[in-house]
Amino acid sequence: MREPWLHIVGIGEDGMAGLMPATRAVVEAAEVIVGGDRHHKLSDNVTAERVAWPSPFNALIEMLQGFKGRRVVVLATGDPLWFSVGARIGRAIDPSEITYHPQLSAFQLAAARMGWSLPDVETLTVHGRPVEQMIAFIQPDARLLILTTGAETPAQIAGFLSERGFGRSKLTVLANMGGAEEERFDGVAEEWDHEVPAFNTMAVECIAAPDAALLPRVPGLADELFQNDGTMTKQEVRAATLAKLMPMRGALLWDIGTGCGSVAVEWMRGARYARAIGIEPRADRRAMAAANALALGVPKLELVEGRVPEALDGLAAPDAVFIGGGLSRETFEAAWDALRPLGRMVCNAVTLESEALLLELHKERGGQLVKLMVNRAEPVGGLTGWRPLMPVTQWSLVKR
């Protein structure tokens, strides 16, 4: 087993005084200390070569490898493995070469300040990431702890809450926690006007008005929540489709013929860190999909221009594939070949020609073939009647 040469140390606002004696000794013995400006200020009584975060930040691993053979310490805020740099380093450098020294995280400190039980809250980060990511977590009575990206972030989040009928939600911004200059700012979303320090953590207690938008993480959002041109996977069929696609943490979906992106958006909302690539030849529909992804809290939806199967070349291997448009035997074969083991394939068809192909594929490959027929109650003059949606033939199978 390799001897660890790299130490990743969590440090708080109380600096060196807040470290355990053994951890303090590691920092004091370092030959090279890597970190941000505030980390260096918190440990400025230690004599060592000081190195700032590289630009671009992706050069960090190569830089650290260049220090191998010396006593190297990387300083991070709080817990280095909780939405922090330690996780990125650990993916690139063998963990046996690293010793982690965690400090109290911002989440732990914020939960203590709020009197909240950590297992009962959602812990999120928008630090250096799109702030819109938090929208997917706006739920009645939800409690959120959010690492922010700057002084402007709390006002942005207050705006998202107010726009969705959660304007009375309680907001608390905590800055410099654990230090002599700790500050707290309280308010409600629709009245938020505080100027806060750039480095802060936000606590949100979501309070829904009677007319608040209900956006559950369970698939089957209302059709009217999506910008669309009428051609989309409708709510009831979408819920059944996502059930067969089975969103999972970090899994990647290919949404072929993504249209307005409803399936891809709900896939990404359905599991933490789920990813999706939408393949769509029409620019207007890609624009709708991008707008829907932003509005519903999954701004990382990737959109690819092109026609299948050619547009599939070079894409990362998927964990699930949905073919809602552009169905052909060639497209199926290309997607099936790329699909990872235990991957899920779902194909929906509304035309007789596409249905005939699904019948052939089902006969050859097995899987589950179902006909989905939905009727919605709508006004008929002064009365009410059933109006059918187009029947959908759905074929699904798992790659084993």
Secondary structure, DSSP 8 states (H G I E B T S, - for coil): -----EEEEEE-TTGGGGS-HHHHHHHHT-SEEEE-HHHHHHTTTS-SEEEE--SSGGGHHHHHHHTTTS-EEEEEES-TTSSSHHHHHHHHS-GGGEEEE----HHHHHHHHHT--GGGSEEEE-TTS-GGGGGGG--TT-EEEEE-SSTTHHHHHHHHHHHTT-TT-EEEEEESTTSTT-EEEEEEGGG------SSEEEEEE----TT-----SSS---GGGS--SS-S--HHHHHHHHHHH---TT-EEEEET-TT-HHHHHHHHHSTT-EEEEE-S-HHHHHHHHHHHHHTT-TT-EEE-S-TTGGGTT----SEEEESSS--HHHHHHHHHHS-TT-EEEEEE-SHHHHHHHHHHHHHH--EEEEE--EEEEEETTEEEEEE---EEEEEEE--
